[in-house]
Amino acid sequence: MPIVLMSEVVAALRATLGKRGMPDDEVRILAEYLLSFFGFQTEVIDNNLDVADRDVFYMLEEEGLLGTRQEEVLIKKGKTWRIHYWVLRVDRIKALAKGATTRPVQDAFAVYNDVPDDVWARQLPVH
């Protein structure tokens, strides 16, 4: 299991939240805060978070640094219990720390940019 270093988390936060105006001292505090939940693990159970922690985690999920997953466990009474986990996106954090930029979003309609104008102007036969 790959681990993420404090310096990598700080660099990834600088590349995301730092570019949006978060001061460097707050970036470091946030990195320490985040890693205090994960330690050397890549997952933390959602039940360990309070409302304020969860808000921070949602913000970090929007930045692509965290993800979620859930697991369903059958308990003794025959009911299903859903366990929600927060997942540290180690590969993304390491890529951001190395200065890798995110892949640009592909324009789904870019294929139409190369279609000649006469194709757009033709009339379909009427049946």
C-alpha positions as CSV (number, residue, x, y, z in Angstrom):
1,M,0.0,0.0,0.0
2,P,1.6,3.3,-1.1
3,I,1.9,6.0,1.6
4,V,1.6,9.7,1.2
5,L,4.0,12.0,2.8
6,M,3.2,15.2,4.7
7,S,5.2,17.2,2.2
8,E,3.2,15.6,-0.7
9,V,-0.1,16.5,1.0
10,V,1.1,20.1,1.6
11,A,2.2,20.4,-2.1
12,A,-1.1,19.0,-3.3
13,L,-3.1,21.4,-1.2
14,R,-0.9,24.3,-2.4
15,A,-1.7,23.2,-6.0
16,T,-5.4,23.2,-5.3
17,L,-6.5,25.4,-2.4
18,G,-3.4,27.5,-2.4
19,K,-4.1,28.6,-5.9
20,R,-7.5,29.7,-4.7
21,G,-6.0,32.0,-2.1
22,M,-5.5,29.7,1.0
23,P,-2.5,31.0,2.9
24,D,0.5,28.7,3.2
25,D,0.3,28.4,7.0
26,E,-3.4,27.3,6.7
27,V,-2.4,24.8,4.0
28,R,0.1,23.2,6.4
29,I,-2.5,23.1,9.2
30,L,-5.0,21.5,6.9
31,A,-2.5,18.9,5.8
32,E,-1.7,18.0,9.4
33,Y,-5.4,17.9,10.2
34,L,-6.2,15.6,7.2
35,L,-3.3,13.2,8.0
36,S,-4.4,13.0,11.7
37,F,-7.4,11.0,10.5
38,F,-5.6,8.7,8.1
39,G,-2.2,8.2,9.6
40,F,-0.5,5.5,7.5
41,Q,-3.9,4.2,6.2
42,T,-5.7,5.2,3.0
43,E,-9.2,4.9,4.3
44,V,-11.1,6.2,7.3
45,I,-14.6,5.3,8.4
46,D,-17.2,8.0,8.1
47,N,-18.6,7.4,11.6
48,N,-15.4,8.8,13.1
49,L,-16.1,12.2,11.7
50,D,-18.3,15.0,13.2
51,V,-20.2,17.5,11.0
52,A,-17.4,20.0,10.8
53,D,-14.9,17.3,9.8
54,R,-17.3,15.9,7.2
55,D,-17.6,19.4,5.7
56,V,-13.8,19.6,5.3
57,F,-13.8,16.2,3.7
58,Y,-16.5,17.1,1.2
59,M,-14.4,20.2,0.3
60,L,-11.3,18.0,-0.2
61,E,-13.4,15.6,-2.3
62,E,-14.4,18.4,-4.6
63,E,-10.7,19.1,-5.0
64,G,-10.1,15.5,-6.0
65,L,-7.9,14.7,-2.9
66,L,-10.5,12.4,-1.3
67,G,-13.0,9.9,-2.6
68,T,-15.6,7.7,-1.0
69,R,-16.7,4.1,-1.0
70,Q,-19.2,2.0,0.8
71,E,-19.5,-1.5,2.0
72,E,-22.6,-3.5,2.9
73,V,-22.4,-6.0,5.8
74,L,-25.1,-8.4,6.7
75,I,-25.7,-8.1,10.5
76,K,-27.0,-10.8,12.8
77,K,-30.6,-9.7,12.7
78,G,-30.6,-10.2,8.9
79,K,-30.4,-6.5,8.1
80,T,-27.9,-4.8,5.9
81,W,-25.6,-2.3,7.4
82,R,-23.9,0.2,5.1
83,I,-20.4,1.4,6.1
84,H,-19.2,4.5,4.4
85,Y,-15.4,5.2,4.0
86,W,-13.4,8.2,3.0
87,V,-10.5,7.2,0.7
88,L,-7.3,9.2,0.4
89,R,-6.6,9.5,-3.3
90,V,-2.9,8.8,-3.0
91,D,-2.1,8.8,-6.8
92,R,-3.8,12.2,-7.3
93,I,-2.0,13.7,-4.3
94,K,1.3,12.5,-5.5
95,A,0.6,13.7,-9.1
96,L,-0.4,17.2,-7.8
97,A,2.7,17.2,-5.5
98,K,4.9,16.6,-8.5
99,G,3.3,19.5,-10.3
100,A,1.3,17.4,-12.7
101,T,-1.7,19.2,-14.0
102,T,-5.1,17.5,-14.4
103,R,-6.0,16.3,-17.8
104,P,-8.1,18.8,-19.6
105,V,-11.7,17.9,-19.9
106,Q,-12.4,16.7,-23.4
107,D,-15.1,18.6,-25.3
108,A,-17.7,15.9,-26.1
109,F,-18.8,17.8,-29.2
110,A,-15.3,18.6,-30.5
111,V,-15.7,15.9,-33.2
112,Y,-18.1,18.2,-34.9
113,N,-15.5,21.0,-35.3
114,D,-14.0,19.2,-38.3
115,V,-17.3,18.6,-40.1
116,P,-17.4,20.6,-43.4
117,D,-20.0,23.4,-43.7
118,D,-21.7,21.8,-46.7
119,V,-22.7,18.8,-44.5
120,W,-24.6,21.0,-42.2
121,A,-26.3,22.7,-45.0
122,R,-27.7,19.7,-46.9
123,Q,-31.3,18.8,-46.9
124,L,-32.6,15.4,-45.9
125,P,-35.0,13.8,-48.3
126,V,-38.7,14.1,-47.4
127,H,-40.6,10.7,-47.4
